Amino acid sequence: MHALAGVTAVLALAWTAWRGVAQPHVALAYGVLIALGEAARRTPRAGAGARETAPVGSAGTLAYALLGEVGGEPASHGAAQVVAVVLGATLAGAVGRPPALDRLARRVLNAAFAAVCFQPLHGCAPSPYYPLFLLLLLALTALCDAVLAAAITRSRAGGGPYGVLLLEELRALPGVGSAIGAGGVVMTLAVAAAGLWALPVFCLPLLVTQLSAHRYEAVRATRRQTVASLARATEIAGYTRPGHARRVATLGRAVGRELGLSGADLTVVEHAALMHDIGQLSLPVPVPAGATEPLPPEERRRIALLGGAVVRRTGVPADVVLAVERQADPYRDQPLTARIVRTVNAYDDLAGDPACGPLRALERLRLATAHDHEPRVVEALAAVLARGGPAPSGP
């Protein structure tokens, strides 16, 4: 994908340099807008689990790609100039904070896709169906971006079902993506009627959207830090093996993605996995190696209920509390998130035992699918492990 974006960028720059910049004042206006949007982008803190947000720059890119008229006069730039301006403005706005190559490649390819698809619509602005065509192009561009994002995620995650990743990207579109798309189309129509003065007016709502998204991510990051601190409490106190909660959370999220869970449900799995052993702090004597799987069912349920009572006081969503409380129940009585946490926790407990090992652990889980572990979850775990999932550590 990087190679395709690079070739597209080089060809666009060469074509624009050879033909010259059409309507330089329009290119400059959109270039400044995209550069300012890039300079104002929010980079999430490491481990926050959020993406970079630059809605103004993204909307400006879309608006320039779909621009057919400026104040009643037809626009004369082509698809190559759109890519060249977007690339140059993005790099100019990112001075001192280089954008991630994945995001830059997506922006270049999306700009090229939208601009090329828009070329047949030049001169159709008077048509009453023109806004509908723009909305159709917006939907196609959003689909293109989701396809690219899912491909990048799959390559970065080391494999996984592409269809599930694509579905996850499509589910995320109604959020900030819808504001970006609507903002880009509105700016296009406003500039066509009122000229370039409409750009600063219609980018203000996107700035508000960006600020709101940043504050929301700050709240999520704070909650995530609270959850991570609780997860480490059992390790620091010597009740669980180092890294156990993090391994269960990482592997649980991968299993949830394998099963097609949405982003919200994946977060529930991750947070419940991080805090699933917090009930062990109530035990007068730690469980050997922190492994709860060999304990009697009654003891596992008691630890789960005690953990749920603690987790409930942290203010996490009720779904997380339920997953922690029900993790020791028979799988038919559990929500899917709790089934995943229980199965992955059992695997890490068993695989970390030198007398058992990963293969024997997976075999024992399969033998327990009549009551304790859902077969579908066990097979999803096996598929993730077959692709090289996180390895358990010894005691």
Salt bridges, closest charged atoms under 4 A:
GLU38 OE2 - ARG41 NH1 3.07
GLU38 OE2 - ARG103 NH2 2.53
GLU38 OE1 - ARG107 NH1 3.05
GLU52 OE2 - ARG41 NE 3.38
GLU52 OE1 - ARG103 NE 2.74
ASP102 OD1 - HIS2 NE2 2.72
ASP102 OD1 - ARG156 NH2 3.05
ASP145 OD2 - ARG106 NH2 2.82
GLU168 OE1 - ARG257 NE 3.47
GLU169 OE2 - ARG51 NH2 2.55
GLU217 OE2 - ARG220 NH1 3.65
GLU235 OE1 - ARG232 NH1 3.97
GLU258 OE1 - ARG387 NH2 2.59
GLU270 OE2 - ARG224 NH2 2.66
GLU270 OE2 - ARG246 NH1 3.69
GLU270 OE1 - ARG253 NH1 3.05
ASP277 OD2 - HIS244 NE2 3.23
ASP277 OD2 - HIS276 NE2 3.00
GLU293 OE2 - HIS373 NE2 3.96
GLU299 OE2 - ARG302 NH2 3.10
GLU325 OE2 - ARG312 NH2 2.56
ASP329 OD1 - ARG301 NE 3.71
ASP329 OD2 - ARG326 NE 2.78
ASP348 OD2 - ARG241 NH2 2.88
ASP348 OD2 - HIS244 ND1 2.61
ASP348 OD1 - ARG247 NE 2.96
ASP349 OD1 - HIS244 NE2 3.85
GLU363 OE2 - ARG360 NH1 3.27
ASP372 OD1 - ARG342 NH2 3.27
ASP372 OD1 - HIS371 ND1 2.73
GLU374 OE1 - ARG339 NH1 2.82
GLU374 OE2 - ARG376 NE 3.18
GLU379 OE2 - ARG366 NE 2.99
